[in-house]
Amino acid sequence: MHEPIRVLIADDSRGFCELFATQCSRTKGVEVVAMAFDGESAVQATAKQQPDVVVLDIILSKLDGLGVMEAINGLHLQPRPKFVVISALALDRVTQLAVEQGAEYYFVKLIDTEVVIQRILELSGSA
């Protein structure tokens, strides 16, 4: 049996984090290992938990999502977690910068979270 995909969720909306975590918990093979409600906490939790996937918003307090990805990349974790962005910010330049920092997917809110979970499974080869 495969190990579950370890997911960290970083979003300033506790409601979104809890909803997404609940949906992940209903999905076989996905485990939420941490939630962070600001960018600095997201980097710290990633360093501690070393998730397989970091699901994050671009708009975060203390450190924005682009800064979070840059900081996590600077940790040189092996393997580096994959990034999935879910944000209300739909600017081409921001999307491009996120992809340059390693975002595998960039979804615009209000995306169906089931679609996001399916992409997470695909990233790990579990789908």
C-alpha positions as CSV (number, residue, x, y, z in Angstrom):
1,M,0.0,0.0,0.0
2,H,1.2,3.5,-0.8
3,E,1.9,6.1,1.8
4,P,-0.7,8.9,1.9
5,I,0.1,12.2,0.1
6,R,1.0,14.6,2.9
7,V,-0.6,18.0,2.3
8,L,-0.1,21.3,4.0
9,I,-2.8,24.0,3.5
10,A,-1.9,27.7,3.7
11,D,-4.7,30.2,3.4
12,D,-5.7,33.2,5.6
13,S,-9.3,31.9,5.6
14,R,-9.7,29.4,8.4
15,G,-13.0,28.4,6.9
16,F,-11.4,27.5,3.5
17,C,-8.6,25.6,5.3
18,E,-11.1,23.6,7.4
19,L,-13.4,22.9,4.4
20,F,-10.5,21.8,2.2
21,A,-9.0,19.7,5.0
22,T,-12.4,18.0,5.6
23,Q,-12.6,17.1,1.9
24,C,-9.1,15.8,1.8
25,S,-9.8,13.6,4.9
26,R,-12.6,12.0,2.9
27,T,-10.2,11.1,0.1
28,K,-8.3,7.9,0.4
29,G,-4.6,8.5,0.1
30,V,-4.6,12.1,1.2
31,E,-3.5,13.3,4.6
32,V,-3.5,16.9,5.8
33,V,-0.5,17.3,8.0
34,A,-0.8,21.0,8.8
35,M,-2.7,24.2,8.2
36,A,-1.2,27.7,8.3
37,F,-3.0,30.9,8.3
38,D,-0.2,33.2,7.3
39,G,2.9,33.0,5.1
40,E,5.5,32.8,7.9
41,S,3.6,29.9,9.6
42,A,3.4,28.2,6.2
43,V,7.2,28.2,5.8
44,Q,7.8,27.0,9.4
45,A,5.2,24.3,9.1
46,T,6.7,23.1,5.8
47,A,10.1,22.9,7.3
48,K,8.8,20.9,10.2
49,Q,6.3,18.6,8.5
50,Q,8.0,18.3,5.1
51,P,4.7,17.7,3.2
52,D,4.5,16.3,-0.3
53,V,2.2,19.1,-1.5
54,V,1.7,22.7,-0.3
55,V,-1.7,24.1,-1.2
56,L,-1.6,27.8,-0.8
57,D,-3.2,31.2,-1.5
58,I,-1.1,34.0,-3.0
59,I,-2.8,36.5,-0.6
60,L,-1.4,35.8,2.8
61,S,-0.4,38.0,5.7
62,K,3.2,38.3,6.9
63,L,4.6,36.8,3.7
64,D,2.6,36.4,0.4
65,G,2.3,33.1,-1.4
66,L,5.1,33.9,-3.8
67,G,7.4,34.7,-0.9
68,V,6.3,31.4,0.7
69,M,7.3,29.4,-2.4
70,E,10.6,31.2,-2.6
71,A,11.4,30.6,1.1
72,I,10.4,26.9,0.9
73,N,12.6,26.5,-2.2
74,G,15.4,28.0,-0.2
75,L,15.0,25.3,2.4
76,H,16.4,22.8,-0.2
77,L,14.0,20.0,1.1
78,Q,14.5,16.7,-0.6
79,P,12.2,16.0,-2.2
80,R,10.9,19.6,-2.6
81,P,7.2,19.8,-2.0
82,K,4.9,20.4,-5.0
83,F,2.9,23.7,-5.0
84,V,-0.7,24.0,-5.8
85,V,-2.0,27.6,-5.7
86,I,-5.7,28.4,-5.1
87,S,-6.2,32.2,-5.2
88,A,-8.7,34.9,-5.9
89,L,-5.9,36.8,-7.6
90,A,-6.2,36.1,-11.3
91,L,-3.4,38.2,-12.8
92,D,-1.3,36.7,-15.6
93,R,1.9,38.2,-14.2
94,V,1.3,36.7,-10.7
95,T,0.4,33.3,-12.3
96,Q,3.6,33.4,-14.3
97,L,5.7,34.3,-11.2
98,A,4.0,31.4,-9.3
99,V,4.9,29.0,-12.1
100,E,8.5,30.2,-12.0
101,Q,8.6,29.5,-8.3
102,G,7.4,25.9,-9.0
103,A,3.6,26.0,-8.9
104,E,2.3,22.8,-10.6
105,Y,-1.2,24.2,-10.8
106,Y,-2.8,27.7,-10.3
107,F,-6.5,27.6,-9.7
108,V,-8.7,30.7,-9.3
109,K,-11.2,30.6,-6.4
110,L,-14.1,29.4,-6.5
111,I,-12.7,26.2,-8.0
112,D,-14.4,22.9,-7.1
113,T,-12.1,21.5,-4.4
114,E,-12.7,18.0,-5.7
115,V,-10.9,19.0,-8.9
116,V,-7.9,20.3,-6.8
117,I,-7.8,17.0,-4.8
118,Q,-7.8,15.0,-8.1
119,R,-4.9,17.1,-9.3
120,I,-3.0,16.4,-6.1
121,L,-3.5,12.7,-6.5
122,E,-2.3,13.0,-10.1
123,L,0.9,14.8,-9.0
124,S,1.8,11.9,-6.8
125,G,0.9,9.3,-9.4
126,S,-1.9,8.0,-7.2
127,A,-4.7,8.8,-9.6
